Amino acid sequence: MATPEDYMQRCFDLAKLAGKNVKSNPKVGAVLVYQDRIIGEGYHEAYGGPHAEINALNSVSPEEKEFIKDSTLYVSLEPCCIDRKTPPCTDGIIEHGIKEVIFSVQDPNPDVAGQSIEILKARGLTVSHGLLSNQGEQLIRPFKANLNKRPYVILKFAQSSDAYIGKRGKTVSISNNYSKILSHRWRSEVDGILVGYQTALIDDPQLNTRLWSGDDPLRIVLDPRAELPLHLKVCSDDAPTLFVNDVGTADSDSFNKDRIKISADESFIQNLLRILFDKGIYSLIVEGGTKTIQKFLETDLWDEARVITNNQPLRSGIKAPYIIGLPYTVSRIKDDEITYVYRRNDGSQSVQ
C-alpha cells in the first residue's frame, strides 16, 4: 500500500514535468487520493494556466467525481489564496468539499505565506504540511530566486582530475561525449546561457542544444569593450544573442544581435541579473570561464553549481573555480563524475 511519502513524491515528479514553461511561477504537482488510490492528478503546466490543484480536480473521471469530497489532496506547495491570472486554489478546494489537504512546504510568496492554511482551517478542513520538506524546498529554489527579481543561476564547468578548467589561449576538451550531451540537455532547460569574453574568443562556442532535442537558450556574452571579432559564431550566425559591454550600445552587427551597457563596477552582476530578469530570463546557466564564474561567486548571486570532473589530469593550466556549498548529488557518466552543489543560502538573495 502506498504511503503519504509516496503520494508526495508523485507530486514532485509531476511538478518537474513543467520544465521552464511556468516561467517565474513555481513548479507544483498535486494528487487526489481516495481510499489509498489516486483518482486525480495534475501539475502547473504553463505560466498563466490552471494550477496543479485545479488540474488534479479536473482530471477526476465523471464516475468518480462523487469521491472527491472524501479524498485527501496532496500538494507539493501550499495552495494559493490570491486572485490573479487564475482564481485562488483555496476556493476550488473548498467548493469541491475536500476535507483534508497535505502539502510539503509553505509558499514563500509574502502574499500567501501561510494564509491559505488559515483560510482552509477556518472552513473546517484538516491541513498539515512538512511532508518531505527538504525535497519540497529544493523544488521551489528557482521560484525563490525569481521572487527577488533575478534569474535562478546555475554555474557549470568541466575540470580535470587535478582541478584545471583549461589551458591559457587554447581550446581544451575535458568532459566525455556523454557529459556533453547532458550539458546540452541542461541548456534546453534554461532561458539563458552566459559566457565571458575569453570563453567566446578562445572556444568560439555555439552555445546551443544541437546534441539534444530542445529550445536553444538566449545567448548572453560579456564583451566589456565590444571587441569580439565578427567572425566568431556568436557574432556571425543568426541565433539571438545579447552582448553586454561597458562602452554603450551600438547598431546590431547582424540579425538578432542586441547590445546593452552595464558599468563594470561592484554592482555589475546585480545589475545584469535584474536586466535579464526583466527580459524574461528566469533561469540562467553560466558556462565560463573562470573569471566570469568567479564574479558570481564573489557576489554570492548564484544558486547551484554543476561540476563535471574527468578522471584525467591536465597538470597545468587555468585553475577551476573553487565552489563552497552543499553537495546534494554526485553521479557518474563513464569517466566523468558530476557533482551538483547548492549555495548555502536558500536562494533568496536579492539583486535589489
PEHUJO-V693353 format. One record per backbone hydrogen bond with DSSP energy under -1.0 kcal/mol. CO is the residue of the C=O (numbers start at 1). NH is the residue of the N-H. If there is no record, write none. Layout:
BEGIN
CO/NH, CO/NH
END
This chain:
BEGIN
3/7, 4/8, 5/9, 6/10, 7/11, 8/12, 9/13, 10/14, 11/15, 12/16, 14/17, 15/18, 16/19, 18/21, 20/23, 21/47, 22/25, 28/44, 29/76, 30/42, 31/74, 32/39, 32/40, 33/72, 37/34, 40/32, 42/30, 46/49, 51/55, 52/56, 53/57, 54/58, 55/59, 57/60, 61/64, 64/67, 65/68, 67/70, 68/71, 72/33, 73/102, 74/31, 75/104, 80/90, 86/84, 88/92, 89/93, 90/94, 91/95, 92/96, 93/98, 94/97, 99/126, 100/73, 101/128, 102/75, 104/130, 105/78, 109/112, 109/113, 112/115, 114/118, 115/119, 116/120, 117/121, 118/122, 120/125, 121/124, 126/101, 128/103, 130/133, 132/136, 133/137, 134/138, 135/139, 136/140, 138/141, 140/144, 141/145, 142/146, 143/147, 145/148, 146/149, 148/351, 152/284, 153/303, 153/304, 154/286, 155/306, 157/308, 159/310, 160/163, 163/320, 164/160, 166/318, 167/170, 176/180, 177/181, 178/182, 179/183, 180/184, 181/185, 182/186, 183/187, 184/188, 186/189, 187/190, 191/218, 192/285, 193/220, 194/287, 195/222, 196/200, 197/201, 198/202, 199/203, 209/212, 218/193, 219/242, 220/195, 221/244, 223/226, 224/246, 229/232, 232/235, 232/236, 233/237, 240/219, 241/258, 242/221, 243/260, 244/223, 245/262, 254/257, 256/241, 258/243, 260/245, 263/265, 265/268, 267/271, 268/272, 269/273, 270/274, 271/275, 272/276, 273/277, 274/278, 275/279, 276/281, 277/280, 280/282, 282/152, 283/191, 283/192, 284/154, 285/194, 286/156, 288/196, 289/293, 290/294, 291/295, 292/296, 293/297, 294/298, 295/299, 296/301, 303/343, 304/155, 305/341, 306/157, 307/339, 308/159, 309/337, 312/161, 318/165, 326/342, 329/340, 331/338, 333/336, 335/311, 336/333, 337/309, 338/331, 339/307, 340/328, 340/329, 341/305, 342/326
END
